[in-house]
Amino acid sequence: MNNPIIEPEWLNDNLKNDNVIVFDTTVFLLPKEDNSDYIIKSGRDEYLKAHIPGAIFIDLQKELSIADESIRFKFPSKDIFLNFLEKYNINNNNKIVFYSSDKHYWATRAWFIFYFFGFENIYILNGGLQNWTHKNYQTSTLNVEENIGIYDKKIKPTEKTEHLIRYEELRQKVEDNSSIIINALTSEQHHGVGGIHYGRKGHIKNSISIPAGTNIKKDGTFLDDNELKEKYKDLIKQNKTIISYCGGGIAATSVLFSLFRLGYYNFALYDASMSEWAKKDNAPME
């Protein structure tokens, strides 16, 4: 088991540690009236109302995504990632903590991006801002725009390309049954009976449903180790590559984060997810 989870108690005790960087990753997705897609709302306004003291707000769409009208959170290039590191004076020695004041998978998305580029000292705050305030820890309204650390100009991110899969490769894997394909959207979306459908209702052929929301408890904290082992043990026993997708590569990272916790690294993200697949008429769906 790996433990990339930080508890509020630890973070509260280490907020003044200059080596610790805290990022608020919050984004809101507002469904369109016809449920064909969503409208993106930045979490900055909520950040300015209340956030963990010293936390920096990340605009995931603008700062850690490639600009693309059809895939709004397209996975960032190495140059985009390096620019982000330089902007916030981040180096490999920092302990980086991500959290969200809304869905947990915004934090797992940020975590996965850093994981993909070779960072190891990366964590997610258990239960996000909700758990922080539940513990009666202080919040702030002060807008923090920079980190006082030192950017390492010699830093060279190592891309773990095996953890990203593109459309053409996934098409082949759908047919040859060589991988386990997981849909991290809701059960209603998977079965085509509710929620946003990205143009076509249903799911990628031969994929199974494990909604991102089932990786956390009702209080928003992550499943404990034993619960997580029980949840994924039958899939891991098959020793296949596990591919996760959702609507746009966000919720799917909750599954990958869970697998990482379990010490299973044979996984990949279909980043474009249903934002791409559902719009291709010849892409098989059920």
C-alpha positions in Angstrom: 0.0 0.0 0.0 1.0 3.6 -0.7 -0.2 6.4 1.4 -0.5 9.6 -0.8 -3.1 11.0 1.6 -2.6 13.8 4.1 -4.8 14.2 7.1 -6.0 17.7 8.3 -4.2 17.3 11.6 -0.8 16.9 9.9 -1.4 19.8 7.5 -2.5 22.1 10.2 0.7 21.4 12.1 2.9 22.0 9.0 1.2 25.0 7.3 4.2 27.2 8.3 6.7 24.8 6.8 8.1 26.6 3.7 8.7 23.3 2.0 5.0 22.4 2.0 2.9 23.8 -0.9 -0.9 23.6 -0.8 -3.0 24.0 -3.9 -6.8 24.5 -4.1 -7.9 22.7 -7.3 -11.6 23.4 -7.2 -13.7 23.5 -10.4 -17.5 23.3 -10.8 -19.2 21.6 -13.8 -22.7 23.0 -14.4 -24.9 20.7 -16.7 -26.5 22.3 -19.7 -30.3 22.1 -19.9 -30.2 19.3 -22.4 -27.5 17.4 -20.5 -25.4 17.3 -23.7 -22.4 18.8 -22.0 -21.5 21.1 -19.1 -20.4 24.7 -18.4 -17.1 25.2 -16.6 -17.1 27.4 -13.6 -13.8 28.3 -11.9 -13.6 27.7 -8.2 -11.7 31.0 -7.6 -14.7 32.8 -6.2 -15.2 30.1 -3.6 -11.5 30.1 -2.9 -11.6 33.8 -2.1 -14.5 33.2 0.3 -12.6 30.5 2.3 -9.5 28.4 1.7 -6.8 26.8 3.7 -4.4 29.5 4.9 -1.5 29.9 2.5 -3.1 27.7 -0.2 -2.7 28.8 -3.8 -5.6 28.5 -6.3 -4.9 26.5 -9.5 -7.0 27.2 -12.5 -6.8 23.6 -13.9 -8.2 24.5 -17.3 -6.1 27.6 -17.9 -2.9 26.6 -16.2 -2.6 22.9 -16.5 -4.4 22.0 -19.7 -3.9 22.4 -23.5 -6.4 24.9 -24.9 -8.9 22.8 -26.9 -12.5 23.7 -27.6 -13.7 20.0 -27.8 -11.6 18.7 -24.9 -11.6 21.4 -22.3 -9.1 19.8 -19.9 -6.7 18.3 -22.4 -3.6 16.8 -20.7 -0.8 19.4 -20.5 2.4 19.2 -22.5 5.8 19.1 -20.7 6.3 22.8 -21.6 3.0 23.8 -19.9 3.9 21.8 -16.9 7.4 23.4 -16.7 5.8 26.8 -17.0 3.6 26.0 -14.0 6.5 24.8 -11.9 8.4 28.0 -12.7 5.4 30.3 -12.0 5.0 28.8 -8.5 8.6 28.2 -7.7 8.2 24.4 -7.4 11.0 21.9 -7.1 11.3 18.2 -6.5 12.0 18.7 -2.8 8.6 20.3 -2.1 5.9 18.4 -0.4 2.8 19.2 -2.5 -0.7 18.9 -1.1 -3.8 19.2 -3.3 -7.4 19.6 -2.2 -10.8 20.6 -3.5 -13.8 22.3 -1.9 -16.1 20.4 -4.3 -15.6 17.0 -5.9 -12.5 15.1 -4.8 -11.4 14.2 -8.3 -10.2 17.7 -9.1 -7.5 17.0 -6.6 -6.8 13.6 -8.0 -6.5 15.2 -11.5 -3.8 17.6 -10.3 -2.1 14.7 -8.4 -2.1 12.5 -11.5 -0.6 15.3 -13.7 2.3 15.6 -11.2 2.6 11.9 -11.0 2.8 11.5 -14.8 5.7 14.0 -14.9 7.7 12.1 -12.3 6.9 13.8 -9.0 6.7 11.6 -5.9 6.2 13.9 -2.9 2.6 14.6 -3.8 -0.5 14.1 -1.7 -4.2 14.8 -1.4 -5.9 16.2 1.7 -8.3 13.7 3.0 -11.9 15.0 2.8 -10.8 18.3 1.2 -11.9 21.6 2.5 -15.1 20.1 4.0 -13.1 17.9 6.3 -10.7 20.7 7.2 -13.6 23.0 8.3 -15.3 20.0 10.1 -12.1 19.8 12.2 -12.6 23.4 13.1 -9.3 24.6 11.5 -9.1 28.1 10.4 -9.7 29.3 6.8 -8.5 32.4 5.0 -9.8 34.9 2.4 -6.3 36.2 1.5 -5.5 35.6 -2.2 -2.1 33.9 -2.4 -0.6 34.2 -5.8 3.0 33.0 -5.3 5.1 30.5 -3.5 8.2 31.7 -1.7 10.2 28.6 -2.8 13.0 28.4 -5.3 12.4 27.0 -8.8 15.0 24.5 -10.0 15.9 25.5 -13.6 17.6 22.1 -14.0 14.5 20.1 -13.3 13.7 17.7 -16.1 10.2 16.0 -15.7 10.1 12.4 -16.8 7.0 11.6 -18.7 5.4 8.3 -17.8 3.8 7.9 -21.2 2.5 4.4 -20.4 -0.1 6.0 -18.1 -1.8 7.8 -21.0 -3.8 6.0 -23.8 -5.2 7.6 -27.0 -8.2 6.8 -29.1 -6.7 4.5 -31.7 -5.0 2.3 -29.1 -8.1 2.1 -27.0 -10.2 1.1 -30.0 -8.0 -2.0 -30.4 -8.1 -2.9 -26.7 -11.9 -2.6 -26.7 -12.1 -5.4 -29.2 -9.3 -7.7 -28.0 -10.3 -7.9 -24.3 -6.6 -7.4 -23.3 -7.4 -4.7 -20.7 -10.0 -3.8 -18.1 -11.8 -0.6 -19.1 -13.5 1.3 -16.3 -16.1 4.1 -16.6 -15.7 6.5 -13.6 -18.9 8.4 -14.5 -22.1 7.8 -12.5 -24.0 4.6 -12.9 -26.8 6.6 -14.5 -24.5 7.9 -17.1 -22.9 4.5 -17.7 -26.3 3.0 -18.4 -27.5 6.0 -20.4 -30.4 6.8 -18.2 -29.4 10.2 -16.7 -26.7 12.9 -16.4 -24.5 14.4 -19.0 -24.1 12.2 -22.1 -21.5 14.1 -24.2 -23.5 13.6 -27.4 -24.3 9.8 -27.2 -25.8 8.0 -24.2 -24.2 5.0 -22.7 -20.6 3.8 -22.3 -17.6 2.5 -24.2 -18.2 -1.0 -25.4 -17.0 -3.7 -22.9 -16.3 -1.2 -20.1 -17.5 -1.6 -16.5 -18.9 0.9 -14.1 -17.0 2.1 -11.1 -18.2 5.6 -10.3 -15.5 7.9 -8.9 -17.8 8.7 -6.0 -17.6 5.2 -4.8 -13.9 5.6 -3.9 -14.8 7.9 -1.0 -17.1 7.6 2.0 -20.3 9.6 2.6 -18.3 12.2 4.6 -16.0 12.8 1.6 -12.9 11.1 3.0 -11.2 8.3 1.1 -12.0 4.6 1.6 -9.7 3.1 4.1 -7.1 0.5 3.0 -9.2 -2.6 3.7 -12.2 -1.2 2.0 -10.2 -0.2 -1.1 -8.5 -3.7 -1.3 -11.9 -5.3 -1.2 -13.2 -3.0 -3.9 -10.5 -3.7 -6.4 -9.1 -7.1 -5.5 -10.9 -9.1 -8.2 -9.8 -6.6 -10.9 -6.2 -6.6 -9.8 -6.1 -10.4 -9.7 -6.5 -10.4 -13.5 -3.2 -8.7 -13.9 -4.3 -6.7 -16.9 -3.8 -3.1 -17.8 -6.6 -1.1 -16.2 -7.8 1.9 -18.3 -10.0 4.5 -16.7 -12.2 7.1 -18.5 -15.0 9.5 -17.8 -16.3 12.6 -19.5 -13.0 14.5 -19.9 -10.2 12.8 -17.9 -11.1 14.2 -14.5 -13.2 11.7 -12.5 -11.2 8.9 -14.1 -8.2 9.9 -12.1 -10.0 8.9 -8.9 -9.7 5.3 -10.0 -6.0 5.6 -10.9 -5.3 7.3 -7.5 -7.0 4.3 -5.9 -4.9 1.8 -7.8 -1.8 3.7 -6.9 -2.8 3.5 -3.2 -3.0 -0.3 -3.7 0.5 -0.5 -5.2 -0.9 -1.4 -8.7 0.8 0.6 -11.4 -0.4 -1.1 -14.6 -3.0 1.6 -15.3 -3.7 4.3 -17.9 -5.9 7.3 -18.4 -8.0 7.8 -21.5 -7.7 11.5 -21.2 -10.1 12.6 -24.0 -12.7 10.2 -22.6 -16.4 10.6 -23.7 -15.7 14.1 -24.9 -14.0 12.5 -27.8 -15.4 8.9 -27.9 -19.1 9.8 -27.9 -18.6 12.3 -30.8 -17.1 9.6 -33.1 -20.0 7.8 -34.8 -17.9 4.7 -35.4 -16.6 4.4 -31.8 -18.5 1.4 -30.3 -20.8 2.1 -27.4 -23.3 0.2 -25.4 
